[in-house]
């Protein structure tokens, strides 16, 4: 039961803002439609994995939430760049972050 609660809190504090940040950065960087579609597929595959990890590792979940809250870690850094659905998005966001 506590795992479900931790997963829900993590989704609320990390995964949902991650989706919003990716959408905002994609619009700001004027990323191609293909990358925007891949970002949706990436979040569909990575979101549940992140929530599952948070539910199983409370320490990681707490450290990640704090690190994102203080700006030490960008939520986009949580995406797996080796996932084919996320690779182009991760590269595009790194490029957009470098140019900002």
C-alpha positions in Angstrom: 0.0 0.0 0.0 2.8 2.4 0.8 4.5 1.6 -2.5 1.4 2.6 -4.3 1.3 5.9 -2.4 5.0 6.6 -3.1 4.5 5.8 -6.7 1.5 8.2 -6.9 3.4 11.0 -5.2 6.4 10.4 -7.5 4.2 10.6 -10.5 2.6 13.8 -9.2 5.9 15.5 -8.4 8.2 14.1 -11.1 6.5 12.4 -14.0 3.7 14.9 -14.6 6.2 17.9 -14.5 8.5 15.9 -16.7 5.8 15.7 -19.3 5.0 19.4 -19.0 8.7 20.3 -19.3 9.3 18.2 -22.3 6.3 19.7 -24.1 7.4 23.2 -23.2 11.0 22.7 -24.3 9.8 21.0 -27.5 7.6 24.0 -28.3 10.4 26.5 -27.4 13.0 24.6 -29.5 10.5 24.1 -32.3 11.4 20.4 -32.5 10.1 18.4 -35.5 6.7 16.7 -35.2 8.5 13.4 -35.4 10.5 14.1 -32.2 7.3 15.3 -30.4 5.6 12.0 -31.3 8.6 10.1 -30.1 8.5 12.1 -26.8 5.0 10.9 -26.2 6.0 7.3 -26.9 9.1 7.8 -24.7 7.0 9.0 -21.7 4.5 6.2 -22.2 7.3 3.7 -21.9 9.5 5.5 -19.3 6.9 6.9 -17.0 5.7 3.5 -15.6 9.3 2.4 -15.2 10.2 5.5 -13.2 7.1 5.1 -11.0 7.9 1.4 -10.5 11.4 2.3 -9.5 10.2 5.0 -7.1 7.7 2.5 -5.5 10.4 0.0 -4.9 13.2 2.3 -3.8 12.0 5.0 -1.5 15.4 6.5 -1.0 15.9 7.0 -4.7 12.5 8.5 -5.0 13.0 11.0 -2.2 16.5 12.0 -3.5 15.2 12.4 -7.0 12.3 14.6 -5.9 14.5 16.8 -3.8 17.2 17.0 -6.6 14.6 18.1 -9.1 12.9 20.5 -6.7 16.2 22.3 -6.0 17.1 22.4 -9.7 20.1 20.1 -9.3 18.6 17.6 -11.8 16.5 18.4 -14.8 13.5 16.0 -15.0 14.6 15.2 -18.6 17.8 13.6 -17.2 15.6 10.8 -15.9 14.9 9.6 -19.4 16.8 6.5 -20.7 18.8 7.7 -23.7 19.4 4.1 -24.8 15.7 3.6 -25.3 15.1 4.0 -29.1 11.9 5.9 -28.4 13.8 8.4 -26.2 17.1 8.8 -27.9 16.1 11.5 -30.3 14.2 13.4 -27.6 17.1 13.2 -25.1 19.5 14.5 -27.8 17.1 17.3 -28.8 16.6 18.4 -25.2 20.4 18.4 -24.5 20.8 20.6 -27.6 17.9 22.9 -26.6 19.4 23.2 -23.1 22.8 24.0 -24.4 21.4 26.8 -26.6 19.4 28.4 -23.8 
